[in-house]
Amino acid sequence: MSRPPEEAIALELTSRADAHPGDFLLQFGSLLSAYQYLPLYRLFRKYVREGARVLDWGAGNGHFSYYLQRSGYHASGYSLLDGAYLRWLPDPEYAFLRGDEREPVVLPYADQSFDAVASVGVLEHVRETGGTEAGSLAEIARVLRPGGVFACYHFPNRSSWIDWAARRFPGKHHHEFRFTRADIESLTAGAGLRLMEAGRYGLLPRNFGKILPGSLRRSRALAVAWDRLDSTLAVPFSALCQNYRFVAVKPDRPASSGGRTDRNAVKSSTS
């Protein structure tokens, strides 16, 4: 059976968010917001073969685990939260482990357990629970098989205008830790991973979509138009975009360069 299109999965999650508010799928309160994950879905399918064993690291409310299962991956979840989403995943053959807050870095998996690991808005929060980005990436590299893929999405850009504005309003959500392209290169190289692709995205805000009238919250035309405008403006104003996405691979053998990033191996980048 063929995999459903990425758009169809995003629509399924928005429908779930409407029908079951107790699932706290806040990112899918509108199509405008849900469509921010389409580039992630496409990126993941580009680098990770169907049927691969994938760890949803920091699975949160389970939305990416849902995507993984609907896309034909063998998904597992790890989180410091309780995994309440398990009851509505489509495939019950899903291994979930809850982490110990006293061990915020160590992963309870054997070496080389996974073909891919995904971080969707997680890596930037590890210092808040007593860990470090470098320590977490070292553990992720350990549980990846040679040739395995680490995909990171929603990694905050240090010069994001949205985050800059949010920090000036008391109580408004913003990221305590933000990063540069050089940080990404240093972190991946330090973990022995080869950086394949990195770029900034997300110039326009999206979370306001949940307060729109019902017809606009579910408007595909609005979501597509917003995506196109966002992508167009993100080219000249890349430095102000909200997030980075990047993909790194665990080499089949240790790099002879001592772990330094090979800039010529990066397929696309935004500096």
Solvent accessible surface area in square Angstrom, and as a share of the most:
residue,aa,sasa,rsa
1,M,226,1.01
2,S,100,0.64
3,R,65,0.24
4,P,23,0.15
5,P,86,0.54
6,E,34,0.15
7,E,52,0.23
8,A,34,0.27
9,I,0,0.00
10,A,0,0.00
11,L,88,0.44
12,E,54,0.24
13,L,0,0.00
14,T,0,0.00
15,S,59,0.38
16,R,55,0.20
17,A,16,0.12
18,D,74,0.39
19,A,69,0.54
20,H,80,0.36
21,P,98,0.62
22,G,48,0.46
23,D,11,0.06
24,F,135,0.56
25,L,5,0.03
26,L,125,0.62
27,Q,51,0.23
28,F,0,0.00
29,G,15,0.15
30,S,0,0.00
31,L,7,0.03
32,L,2,0.01
33,S,3,0.02
34,A,0,0.00
35,Y,8,0.03
36,Q,29,0.13
37,Y,5,0.02
38,L,4,0.02
39,P,46,0.29
40,L,1,0.01
41,Y,0,0.00
42,R,127,0.46
43,L,12,0.06
44,F,1,0.01
45,R,47,0.17
46,K,121,0.51
47,Y,38,0.15
48,V,6,0.03
49,R,150,0.55
50,E,90,0.40
51,G,24,0.23
52,A,0,0.00
53,R,96,0.35
54,V,0,0.00
55,L,0,0.00
56,D,3,0.02
57,W,15,0.05
58,G,24,0.23
59,A,8,0.06
60,G,27,0.26
61,N,35,0.18
62,G,0,0.00
63,H,11,0.05
64,F,3,0.01
65,S,0,0.00
66,Y,29,0.11
67,Y,0,0.00
68,L,0,0.00
69,Q,23,0.10
70,R,70,0.26
71,S,0,0.00
72,G,30,0.29
73,Y,9,0.03
74,H,114,0.51
75,A,8,0.06
76,S,8,0.05
77,G,0,0.00
78,Y,12,0.05
79,S,4,0.02
80,L,43,0.21
81,L,108,0.54
82,D,91,0.47
83,G,4,0.04
84,A,65,0.50
85,Y,7,0.03
86,L,73,0.36
87,R,162,0.59
88,W,24,0.08
89,L,17,0.08
90,P,69,0.43
91,D,59,0.31
92,P,121,0.76
93,E,145,0.65
94,Y,27,0.10
95,A,61,0.48
96,F,41,0.17
97,L,74,0.37
98,R,147,0.53
99,G,13,0.13
100,D,58,0.30
101,E,118,0.53
102,R,205,0.75
103,E,90,0.40
104,P,36,0.23
105,V,37,0.22
106,V,82,0.47
107,L,6,0.03
108,P,73,0.46
109,Y,35,0.13
110,A,75,0.58
111,D,90,0.46
112,Q,89,0.40
113,S,20,0.13
114,F,2,0.01
115,D,26,0.13
116,A,0,0.00
117,V,0,0.00
118,A,0,0.00
119,S,0,0.00
120,V,21,0.12
121,G,22,0.21
122,V,27,0.15
123,L,0,0.00
124,E,4,0.02
125,H,60,0.27
126,V,11,0.06
127,R,101,0.37
128,E,90,0.41
129,T,63,0.37
130,G,64,0.62
131,G,6,0.06
132,T,69,0.40
133,E,14,0.06
134,A,62,0.48
135,G,22,0.21
136,S,2,0.01
137,L,0,0.00
138,A,54,0.42
139,E,24,0.11
140,I,0,0.00
141,A,10,0.08
142,R,73,0.27
143,V,0,0.00
144,L,0,0.00
145,R,83,0.30
146,P,63,0.40
147,G,38,0.36
148,G,3,0.03
149,V,11,0.06
150,F,0,0.00
151,A,3,0.02
152,C,2,0.01
153,Y,1,0.00
154,H,30,0.13
155,F,0,0.00
156,P,2,0.01
157,N,2,0.01
158,R,129,0.47
159,S,54,0.35
160,S,2,0.01
161,W,97,0.34
162,I,29,0.15
163,D,5,0.03
164,W,134,0.47
165,A,26,0.20
166,A,10,0.08
167,R,80,0.29
168,R,128,0.47
169,F,131,0.55
170,P,137,0.86
171,G,89,0.86
172,K,120,0.51
173,H,133,0.59
174,H,79,0.35
175,H,22,0.10
176,E,112,0.50
177,F,42,0.17
178,R,55,0.20
179,F,8,0.03
180,T,41,0.24
181,R,29,0.11
182,A,67,0.52
183,D,40,0.21
184,I,0,0.00
185,E,19,0.08
186,S,75,0.49
187,L,30,0.15
188,T,0,0.00
189,A,18,0.14
190,G,72,0.69
191,A,19,0.14
192,G,38,0.37
193,L,6,0.03
194,R,87,0.32
195,L,0,0.00
196,M,26,0.12
197,E,20,0.09
198,A,2,0.01
199,G,9,0.09
200,R,33,0.12
201,Y,26,0.10
202,G,14,0.13
203,L,13,0.07
204,L,28,0.14
205,P,53,0.33
206,R,29,0.11
207,N,99,0.51
208,F,72,0.30
209,G,0,0.00
210,K,107,0.45
211,I,137,0.69
212,L,40,0.20
213,P,85,0.53
214,G,38,0.36
215,S,92,0.59
216,L,79,0.39
217,R,56,0.21
218,R,65,0.24
219,S,26,0.17
220,R,137,0.50
221,A,78,0.61
222,L,54,0.27
223,A,0,0.00
224,V,27,0.15
225,A,56,0.43
226,W,54,0.19
227,D,31,0.16
228,R,171,0.62
229,L,83,0.41
230,D,7,0.04
231,S,74,0.47
232,T,90,0.52
233,L,53,0.26
234,A,17,0.13
235,V,120,0.69
236,P,92,0.58
237,F,100,0.41
238,S,17,0.11
239,A,52,0.40
240,L,76,0.38
241,C,0,0.00
242,Q,47,0.21
243,N,11,0.05
244,Y,1,0.00
245,R,62,0.23
246,F,1,0.00
247,V,1,0.00
248,A,0,0.00
249,V,16,0.09
250,K,39,0.17
251,P,25,0.16
252,D,107,0.55
253,R,186,0.68
254,P,126,0.79
255,A,52,0.40
256,S,124,0.80
257,S,63,0.41
258,G,72,0.69
259,G,19,0.18
260,R,194,0.71
261,T,28,0.16
262,D,72,0.37
263,R,171,0.63
264,N,146,0.75
265,A,28,0.22
266,V,23,0.13
267,K,123,0.52
268,S,57,0.37
269,S,66,0.43
270,T,38,0.22
271,S,114,0.74
